Amino acid sequence: MLKACYLPYTLHFKQPAGTSRGILLEKQTYFVKIWDTRHPESYGLGECALFRGLSADDVPDYEQKLQETCTNIHLFSPEEIQGWSSIVFGIETALNDLQTGGIRQPFPSLFSQGKQAIEINGLVWMGNKTEMLQRIEQKLQDGFHCIKLKIGAINFEEELMLLQSIRSRFSPQEIELRVDANGAFTPREAMSKLEQLARYDIHSIEQPIRQGQWQEMQNLCKQSPVPIALDEELIGVTNTEEKIALLECIHPSYIILKPSLAGGFRGSREWIELAQSRGIKWWITSALESNVGLNAIAQWTSTLQTDMPQGLGTGQLYTNNIPSPLTQTGSKLQYDPRGEWDFSSLK
């Protein structure tokens, strides 16, 4: 018989993380443990990576639902709780981990065997111009070929200058530039800003305007000189019919999938299938999970057919992350099966 329990955990950022929504100093998450009472020494571990202020399941009775799911783990069905994306994500991970022996390899692959690496983008967080320039320089020195800049917090002209500083030294073939506005532009100003960004051969822009404005986003996707990727737009869209309606209305160039926000692995796979059948490309990214969630996302991503740089480089953001076999060398994320997990901070 299966049993489950959960443990709240607060992750602390090494330095304030700036987004267009504000400054993040810490992030609350929940670890879920599942075991078979016949073999309690072996257990599966997952992370219910709730993202306050962003997750569709950020509601007052979240812990009540998580406890209810743990109590009735033998009845777990992703379809039954599809609106609780982060809980689905954590339970799916833990169940897969348990099934594969409780060794933190929920999705066995060449990646989890240490024989294959995942190419990732270098994420440059928001800050003042000097801070962002320093962060960009570090990413370039680290050997990243794909740089993603979060924009929308400082003066737009200064952000353009940062992009110009990269393009003056590196061609689009040498450095791929992605930007993420996190919905910072208004529909009225968006096209003008997209036209200015296009001067710098931008690969794509994530969520130029806030989600929920389907008609405005559709118009932008039709006219924008910079390919548009949907990110937050997908959050809370859980049933198949609504996913189809969104994709066919807006028809973006890309969708970006955060499994803990997009219905877990099952929900994310459905997004991929629906997008691919409509000629829409995609990539996977993380949503500030600890190494437990990041490991699951990376292992799952490695089982998919994709050659685009992924957005999985968040494992080094926290002072109290869970030590893991995940390693990052330049633009490569790797898993060392000889490495060890350290869960002492969870006791």
C-alpha positions as a Markdown table, in Angstrom:
| # | Residue | x | y | z |
|---|---|---|---|---|
| 1 | Met | 0.0 | 0.0 | 0.0 |
| 2 | Leu | 1.3 | 3.5 | -0.9 |
| 3 | Lys | 1.8 | 6.2 | 1.7 |
| 4 | Ala | 2.8 | 9.8 | 1.2 |
| 5 | Cys | 3.7 | 12.9 | 3.2 |
| 6 | Tyr | 5.0 | 16.4 | 2.5 |
| 7 | Leu | 7.4 | 18.9 | 4.0 |
| 8 | Pro | 7.4 | 22.7 | 3.5 |
| 9 | Tyr | 10.8 | 24.2 | 2.6 |
| 10 | Thr | 11.9 | 27.8 | 2.1 |
| 11 | Leu | 14.6 | 28.4 | -0.5 |
| 12 | His | 16.8 | 31.5 | 0.0 |
| 13 | Phe | 18.3 | 33.4 | -2.9 |
| 14 | Lys | 22.0 | 34.1 | -2.9 |
| 15 | Gln | 21.2 | 37.5 | -4.2 |
| 16 | Pro | 17.9 | 39.3 | -4.9 |
| 17 | Ala | 16.3 | 38.1 | -8.1 |
| 18 | Gly | 14.8 | 40.9 | -10.1 |
| 19 | Thr | 11.8 | 40.3 | -12.4 |
| 20 | Ser | 9.2 | 42.7 | -13.8 |
| 21 | Arg | 7.0 | 41.6 | -11.0 |
| 22 | Gly | 9.4 | 42.7 | -8.3 |
| 23 | Ile | 12.3 | 41.4 | -6.3 |
| 24 | Leu | 12.4 | 37.8 | -5.0 |
| 25 | Leu | 14.4 | 37.1 | -1.8 |
| 26 | Glu | 13.0 | 33.6 | -1.1 |
| 27 | Lys | 10.8 | 31.0 | -2.5 |
| 28 | Gln | 8.6 | 28.5 | -0.7 |
| 29 | Thr | 8.3 | 25.0 | -2.0 |
| 30 | Tyr | 7.1 | 21.6 | -0.8 |
| 31 | Phe | 8.8 | 18.2 | -0.9 |
| 32 | Val | 6.6 | 15.1 | -1.2 |
| 33 | Lys | 7.7 | 11.6 | -0.2 |
| 34 | Ile | 6.0 | 8.4 | -1.4 |
| 35 | Trp | 6.7 | 4.9 | -0.3 |
| 36 | Asp | 5.3 | 1.4 | -0.3 |
| 37 | Thr | 4.5 | 0.2 | 3.2 |
| 38 | Arg | 6.0 | -3.2 | 2.3 |
| 39 | His | 9.3 | -1.6 | 1.5 |
| 40 | Pro | 9.5 | 1.6 | 3.5 |
| 41 | Glu | 13.3 | 1.9 | 3.2 |
| 42 | Ser | 12.8 | 2.9 | -0.5 |
| 43 | Tyr | 10.9 | 6.0 | -1.3 |
| 44 | Gly | 10.2 | 8.4 | -4.2 |
| 45 | Leu | 10.8 | 12.1 | -3.8 |
| 46 | Gly | 9.2 | 14.9 | -5.7 |
| 47 | Glu | 8.8 | 18.7 | -5.4 |
| 48 | Cys | 5.5 | 20.4 | -5.4 |
| 49 | Ala | 7.0 | 23.7 | -6.7 |
| 50 | Leu | 4.4 | 26.3 | -5.9 |
| 51 | Phe | 5.3 | 29.7 | -7.3 |
| 52 | Arg | 3.6 | 32.4 | -5.2 |
| 53 | Gly | 2.0 | 35.0 | -7.3 |
| 54 | Leu | 2.4 | 33.1 | -10.6 |
| 55 | Ser | 1.1 | 29.5 | -10.1 |
| 56 | Ala | -2.6 | 29.0 | -10.9 |
| 57 | Asp | -2.8 | 26.9 | -7.8 |
| 58 | Asp | -1.5 | 29.6 | -5.5 |
| 59 | Val | -4.7 | 29.6 | -3.4 |
| 60 | Pro | -5.3 | 29.7 | 0.4 |
| 61 | Asp | -6.2 | 26.0 | 0.7 |
| 62 | Tyr | -3.1 | 24.8 | -1.2 |
| 63 | Glu | -1.7 | 22.8 | 1.8 |
| 64 | Gln | -5.1 | 21.4 | 2.5 |
| 65 | Lys | -5.2 | 20.0 | -1.1 |
| 66 | Leu | -1.7 | 18.7 | -0.8 |
| 67 | Gln | -2.5 | 16.9 | 2.4 |
| 68 | Glu | -5.6 | 15.5 | 0.9 |
| 69 | Thr | -3.7 | 14.2 | -2.1 |
| 70 | Cys | -1.0 | 12.6 | 0.2 |
| 71 | Thr | -3.7 | 11.0 | 2.3 |
| 72 | Asn | -5.4 | 9.5 | -0.7 |
| 73 | Ile | -2.2 | 8.8 | -2.7 |
| 74 | His | -3.5 | 5.4 | -3.7 |
| 75 | Leu | -6.3 | 7.2 | -5.7 |
| 76 | Phe | -4.0 | 9.8 | -7.4 |
| 77 | Ser | -5.0 | 10.7 | -10.9 |
| 78 | Pro | -3.5 | 13.7 | -12.8 |
| 79 | Glu | -6.8 | 14.2 | -14.6 |
| 80 | Glu | -8.7 | 14.5 | -11.3 |
| 81 | Ile | -6.5 | 17.4 | -10.0 |
| 82 | Gln | -5.3 | 18.9 | -13.3 |
| 83 | Gly | -5.9 | 22.4 | -11.9 |
| 84 | Trp | -3.3 | 21.8 | -9.2 |
| 85 | Ser | -0.3 | 21.9 | -11.5 |
| 86 | Ser | 2.5 | 22.0 | -9.0 |
| 87 | Ile | 1.0 | 19.1 | -6.9 |
| 88 | Val | 0.7 | 17.0 | -10.1 |
| 89 | Phe | 4.3 | 17.8 | -10.9 |
| 90 | Gly | 5.6 | 16.7 | -7.5 |
| 91 | Ile | 3.5 | 13.6 | -7.3 |
| 92 | Glu | 4.4 | 12.5 | -10.8 |
| 93 | Thr | 8.1 | 12.9 | -10.0 |
| 94 | Ala | 7.9 | 11.0 | -6.7 |
| 95 | Leu | 5.9 | 8.1 | -8.2 |
| 96 | Asn | 8.3 | 7.8 | -11.1 |
| 97 | Asp | 11.2 | 7.9 | -8.7 |
| 98 | Leu | 9.7 | 5.2 | -6.6 |
| 99 | Gln | 9.0 | 3.0 | -9.6 |
| 100 | Thr | 12.7 | 3.3 | -10.7 |
| 101 | Gly | 14.1 | 2.3 | -7.3 |
| 102 | Gly | 14.0 | 5.5 | -5.3 |
| 103 | Ile | 17.5 | 6.6 | -6.6 |
| 104 | Arg | 16.4 | 10.1 | -7.9 |
| 105 | Gln | 16.2 | 9.0 | -11.5 |
| 106 | Pro | 12.5 | 9.4 | -12.3 |
| 107 | Phe | 13.2 | 9.5 | -16.0 |
| 108 | Pro | 16.2 | 7.1 | -16.8 |
| 109 | Ser | 18.1 | 8.2 | -19.9 |
| 110 | Leu | 21.6 | 8.7 | -21.2 |
| 111 | Phe | 21.5 | 12.0 | -19.3 |
| 112 | Ser | 20.8 | 10.3 | -15.9 |
| 113 | Gln | 23.6 | 7.8 | -16.8 |
| 114 | Gly | 26.0 | 10.7 | -17.1 |
| 115 | Lys | 26.5 | 10.0 | -20.8 |
| 116 | Gln | 24.7 | 13.0 | -22.3 |
| 117 | Ala | 24.5 | 16.7 | -21.4 |
| 118 | Ile | 21.7 | 19.3 | -22.0 |
| 119 | Glu | 22.6 | 22.6 | -23.7 |
| 120 | Ile | 21.1 | 25.4 | -21.7 |
| 121 | Asn | 20.8 | 29.2 | -22.0 |
| 122 | Gly | 22.6 | 31.6 | -19.8 |
| 123 | Leu | 20.0 | 33.6 | -17.8 |
| 124 | Val | 20.8 | 37.2 | -17.0 |
| 125 | Trp | 18.6 | 38.5 | -14.2 |
| 126 | Met | 17.3 | 42.1 | -14.1 |
| 127 | Gly | 19.4 | 44.7 | -12.3 |
| 128 | Asn | 20.8 | 48.1 | -13.1 |
| 129 | Lys | 22.8 | 48.6 | -16.2 |
| 130 | Thr | 26.1 | 48.0 | -14.6 |
| 131 | Glu | 25.0 | 44.8 | -12.8 |
| 132 | Met | 23.4 | 43.4 | -16.0 |
| 133 | Leu | 26.5 | 44.2 | -18.1 |
| 134 | Gln | 28.7 | 42.4 | -15.5 |
| 135 | Arg | 26.3 | 39.4 | -15.6 |
| 136 | Ile | 26.3 | 39.3 | -19.4 |
| 137 | Glu | 30.1 | 39.4 | -19.5 |
| 138 | Gln | 30.3 | 36.5 | -17.0 |
| 139 | Lys | 27.9 | 34.4 | -19.1 |
| 140 | Leu | 29.9 | 35.0 | -22.2 |
| 141 | Gln | 33.1 | 34.1 | -20.4 |
| 142 | Asp | 31.5 | 30.9 | -19.1 |
| 143 | Gly | 31.0 | 29.9 | -22.8 |
| 144 | Phe | 27.3 | 30.3 | -23.3 |
| 145 | His | 26.1 | 30.4 | -26.9 |
| 146 | Cys | 22.5 | 31.3 | -26.0 |
| 147 | Ile | 21.9 | 34.3 | -23.6 |
| 148 | Lys | 18.5 | 35.1 | -22.2 |
| 149 | Leu | 17.9 | 38.6 | -20.7 |
| 150 | Lys | 15.0 | 39.5 | -18.5 |
| 151 | Ile | 13.9 | 43.0 | -19.5 |
| 152 | Gly | 11.3 | 45.4 | -18.4 |
| 153 | Ala | 12.6 | 46.6 | -15.1 |
| 154 | Ile | 15.1 | 49.3 | -16.1 |
| 155 | Asn | 15.0 | 52.0 | -18.8 |
| 156 | Phe | 14.2 | 50.4 | -22.1 |
| 157 | Glu | 16.9 | 52.5 | -23.9 |
| 158 | Glu | 19.5 | 51.1 | -21.5 |
| 159 | Glu | 18.3 | 47.5 | -22.2 |
| 160 | Leu | 18.7 | 48.2 | -25.9 |
| 161 | Met | 22.3 | 49.4 | -25.2 |
| 162 | Leu | 23.0 | 46.1 | -23.4 |
| 163 | Leu | 21.8 | 44.2 | -26.5 |
| 164 | Gln | 23.9 | 46.4 | -28.7 |
| 165 | Ser | 27.0 | 45.7 | -26.7 |
| 166 | Ile | 26.6 | 42.0 | -27.3 |
| 167 | Arg | 25.7 | 42.4 | -31.0 |
| 168 | Ser | 28.7 | 44.7 | -31.6 |
| 169 | Arg | 30.9 | 41.7 | -30.6 |
| 170 | Phe | 29.0 | 38.6 | -31.5 |
| 171 | Ser | 26.9 | 37.7 | -34.6 |
| 172 | Pro | 23.6 | 35.8 | -34.3 |
| 173 | Gln | 25.5 | 32.7 | -35.4 |
| 174 | Glu | 27.9 | 33.1 | -32.5 |
| 175 | Ile | 25.4 | 34.2 | -29.8 |
| 176 | Glu | 21.7 | 33.5 | -29.8 |
| 177 | Leu | 19.8 | 36.3 | -27.9 |
| 178 | Arg | 16.5 | 35.7 | -26.2 |
| 179 | Val | 14.6 | 38.2 | -24.1 |
| 180 | Asp | 11.9 | 37.8 | -21.6 |
| 181 | Ala | 9.6 | 40.7 | -20.9 |
| 182 | Asn | 7.4 | 38.8 | -18.4 |
| 183 | Gly | 4.4 | 40.8 | -19.7 |
| 184 | Ala | 6.1 | 44.2 | -19.1 |
| 185 | Phe | 4.9 | 45.9 | -22.3 |
| 186 | Thr | 1.5 | 47.4 | -22.8 |
| 187 | Pro | -0.4 | 46.4 | -26.0 |
| 188 | Arg | -0.1 | 50.0 | -27.2 |
| 189 | Glu | 3.7 | 50.3 | -27.0 |
| 190 | Ala | 4.5 | 46.6 | -27.7 |
| 191 | Met | 4.9 | 46.8 | -31.5 |
| 192 | Ser | 7.2 | 49.9 | -31.3 |
| 193 | Lys | 9.4 | 48.1 | -28.8 |
| 194 | Leu | 9.5 | 44.9 | -30.8 |
| 195 | Glu | 10.6 | 46.8 | -33.8 |
| 196 | Gln | 13.5 | 48.3 | -31.9 |
| 197 | Leu | 14.5 | 44.9 | -30.5 |
| 198 | Ala | 14.5 | 43.5 | -34.0 |
| 199 | Arg | 17.6 | 45.6 | -34.8 |
| 200 | Tyr | 19.6 | 43.2 | -32.7 |
| 201 | Asp | 18.7 | 39.9 | -34.3 |
| 202 | Ile | 16.7 | 38.7 | -31.3 |
| 203 | His | 15.8 | 34.9 | -31.5 |
| 204 | Ser | 12.6 | 35.4 | -29.6 |
| 205 | Ile | 10.8 | 37.4 | -27.0 |
| 206 | Glu | 8.8 | 35.7 | -24.2 |
| 207 | Gln | 5.4 | 37.1 | -23.2 |
| 208 | Pro | 5.8 | 40.8 | -24.4 |
| 209 | Ile | 2.4 | 41.7 | -22.9 |
| 210 | Arg | 0.5 | 40.2 | -20.0 |
| 211 | Gln | -1.4 | 37.0 | -20.4 |
| 212 | Gly | -5.1 | 36.9 | -21.0 |
| 213 | Gln | -5.1 | 39.3 | -23.9 |
| 214 | Trp | -5.6 | 36.8 | -26.7 |
| 215 | Gln | -6.7 | 39.1 | -29.4 |
| 216 | Glu | -3.9 | 41.6 | -28.8 |
| 217 | Met | -1.3 | 38.8 | -28.6 |
| 218 | Gln | -2.7 | 37.3 | -31.8 |
| 219 | Asn | -2.2 | 40.7 | -33.6 |
| 220 | Leu | 1.4 | 41.0 | -32.2 |
| 221 | Cys | 2.3 | 37.4 | -33.4 |
| 222 | Lys | 1.1 | 38.2 | -36.9 |
| 223 | Gln | 3.0 | 41.5 | -37.2 |
| 224 | Ser | 6.0 | 41.2 | -34.9 |
| 225 | Pro | 9.5 | 41.3 | -36.5 |
| 226 | Val | 10.7 | 39.3 | -33.4 |
| 227 | Pro | 9.3 | 35.8 | -33.0 |
| 228 | Ile | 7.0 | 35.6 | -29.9 |
| 229 | Ala | 7.1 | 32.8 | -27.3 |
| 230 | Leu | 4.2 | 32.2 | -24.9 |
| 231 | Asp | 5.1 | 31.5 | -21.3 |
| 232 | Glu | 2.8 | 32.8 | -18.6 |
| 233 | Glu | 0.0 | 32.6 | -21.2 |
| 234 | Leu | -0.1 | 28.8 | -20.7 |
| 235 | Ile | -0.5 | 28.9 | -16.9 |
| 236 | Gly | -3.9 | 27.8 | -15.7 |
| 237 | Val | -4.9 | 26.5 | -19.2 |
| 238 | Thr | -5.5 | 22.8 | -18.3 |
| 239 | Asn | -8.2 | 21.2 | -20.5 |
| 240 | Thr | -7.4 | 20.1 | -24.1 |
| 241 | Glu | -10.1 | 22.2 | -25.7 |
| 242 | Glu | -8.9 | 25.5 | -24.1 |
| 243 | Lys | -5.3 | 24.6 | -25.1 |
| 244 | Ile | -6.3 | 24.1 | -28.7 |
| 245 | Ala | -8.3 | 27.4 | -28.7 |
| 246 | Leu | -5.4 | 29.3 | -27.3 |
| 247 | Leu | -2.9 | 27.9 | -29.8 |
| 248 | Glu | -5.2 | 28.4 | -32.8 |
| 249 | Cys | -6.2 | 31.9 | -31.8 |
| 250 | Ile | -2.7 | 33.3 | -31.0 |
| 251 | His | -0.5 | 30.9 | -33.0 |
| 252 | Pro | 2.9 | 32.0 | -31.5 |
| 253 | Ser | 6.2 | 31.0 | -32.9 |
| 254 | Tyr | 7.1 | 29.1 | -29.7 |
| 255 | Ile | 5.7 | 28.0 | -26.4 |
| 256 | Ile | 7.8 | 27.6 | -23.3 |
| 257 | Leu | 6.9 | 24.9 | -20.9 |
| 258 | Lys | 7.4 | 25.0 | -17.1 |
| 259 | Pro | 6.1 | 21.5 | -16.0 |
| 260 | Ser | 5.4 | 22.7 | -12.5 |
| 261 | Leu | 3.2 | 25.4 | -13.9 |
| 262 | Ala | 1.8 | 23.7 | -17.0 |
| 263 | Gly | 0.1 | 20.7 | -15.7 |
| 264 | Gly | 3.1 | 18.5 | -14.7 |
| 265 | Phe | 4.7 | 16.2 | -17.2 |
| 266 | Arg | 1.5 | 14.9 | -18.6 |
| 267 | Gly | 0.1 | 18.3 | -19.2 |
| 268 | Ser | 3.4 | 19.5 | -20.7 |
| 269 | Arg | 3.5 | 16.6 | -23.1 |
| 270 | Glu | 0.0 | 17.4 | -24.3 |
| 271 | Trp | 1.1 | 21.0 | -24.9 |
| 272 | Ile | 4.0 | 19.7 | -27.0 |
| 273 | Glu | 1.9 | 17.4 | -29.1 |
| 274 | Leu | -0.8 | 20.1 | -29.7 |
| 275 | Ala | 1.9 | 22.7 | -30.6 |
| 276 | Gln | 3.9 | 20.4 | -32.9 |
| 277 | Ser | 0.8 | 19.5 | -34.9 |
| 278 | Arg | 0.3 | 23.2 | -35.6 |
| 279 | Gly | 3.8 | 24.0 | -36.6 |
| 280 | Ile | 4.7 | 25.7 | -33.3 |
| 281 | Lys | 8.1 | 25.0 | -31.7 |
| 282 | Trp | 8.8 | 24.7 | -28.0 |
| 283 | Trp | 11.4 | 24.4 | -25.3 |
| 284 | Ile | 11.4 | 23.5 | -21.7 |
| 285 | Thr | 12.4 | 25.7 | -18.7 |
| 286 | Ser | 12.3 | 25.5 | -15.0 |
| 287 | Ala | 10.5 | 27.8 | -12.6 |
| 288 | Leu | 13.0 | 28.4 | -9.8 |
| 289 | Glu | 12.6 | 24.8 | -8.4 |
| 290 | Ser | 15.2 | 23.4 | -6.0 |
| 291 | Asn | 17.5 | 20.7 | -7.4 |
| 292 | Val | 14.8 | 18.1 | -6.8 |
| 293 | Gly | 12.4 | 19.6 | -9.2 |
| 294 | Leu | 15.2 | 20.8 | -11.6 |
| 295 | Asn | 16.6 | 17.2 | -11.7 |
| 296 | Ala | 13.2 | 15.8 | -12.7 |
| 297 | Ile | 12.6 | 18.4 | -15.4 |
| 298 | Ala | 16.1 | 17.9 | -16.8 |
| 299 | Gln | 15.8 | 14.1 | -16.9 |
| 300 | Trp | 12.3 | 14.4 | -18.5 |
| 301 | Thr | 13.6 | 16.9 | -21.1 |
| 302 | Ser | 16.5 | 14.6 | -22.0 |
| 303 | Thr | 13.9 | 12.0 | -23.1 |
| 304 | Leu | 12.4 | 14.4 | -25.6 |
| 305 | Gln | 13.5 | 15.1 | -29.2 |
| 306 | Thr | 14.8 | 18.7 | -29.1 |
| 307 | Asp | 18.1 | 20.3 | -30.0 |
| 308 | Met | 17.3 | 23.9 | -28.8 |
| 309 | Pro | 19.0 | 25.3 | -25.8 |
| 310 | Gln | 16.8 | 24.7 | -22.7 |
| 311 | Gly | 16.1 | 27.0 | -19.8 |
| 312 | Leu | 17.3 | 24.8 | -17.0 |
| 313 | Gly | 20.0 | 26.7 | -15.3 |
| 314 | Thr | 18.4 | 27.7 | -12.0 |
| 315 | Gly | 20.1 | 25.2 | -9.7 |
| 316 | Gln | 22.8 | 27.6 | -8.4 |
| 317 | Leu | 20.5 | 30.4 | -7.2 |
| 318 | Tyr | 20.0 | 29.4 | -3.6 |
| 319 | Thr | 22.1 | 29.3 | -0.4 |
| 320 | Asn | 20.2 | 26.3 | 0.9 |
| 321 | Asn | 19.5 | 24.2 | -2.3 |
| 322 | Ile | 19.6 | 20.5 | -1.9 |
| 323 | Pro | 23.1 | 19.2 | -2.8 |
| 324 | Ser | 22.7 | 16.9 | -5.8 |
| 325 | Pro | 24.6 | 15.2 | -8.6 |
| 326 | Leu | 23.6 | 17.9 | -11.0 |
| 327 | Thr | 26.5 | 19.9 | -12.3 |
| 328 | Gln | 26.8 | 22.8 | -14.7 |
| 329 | Thr | 29.9 | 23.3 | -16.9 |
| 330 | Gly | 29.6 | 26.3 | -19.1 |
| 331 | Ser | 26.5 | 25.9 | -21.1 |
| 332 | Lys | 26.1 | 22.2 | -20.3 |
| 333 | Leu | 23.9 | 20.8 | -17.6 |
| 334 | Gln | 25.0 | 17.3 | -16.6 |
| 335 | Tyr | 24.1 | 14.6 | -14.1 |
| 336 | Asp | 26.8 | 12.5 | -12.4 |
| 337 | Pro | 25.3 | 9.2 | -11.3 |
| 338 | Arg | 28.2 | 8.7 | -9.0 |
| 339 | Gly | 27.4 | 11.9 | -7.1 |
| 340 | Glu | 25.3 | 12.0 | -4.0 |
| 341 | Trp | 22.2 | 13.7 | -2.9 |
| 342 | Asp | 22.2 | 15.3 | 0.6 |
| 343 | Phe | 18.9 | 15.6 | 2.3 |
| 344 | Ser | 20.1 | 16.4 | 5.8 |
| 345 | Ser | 18.6 | 19.8 | 5.6 |
| 346 | Leu | 15.1 | 18.3 | 5.3 |
| 347 | Lys | 15.2 | 16.5 | 8.7 |
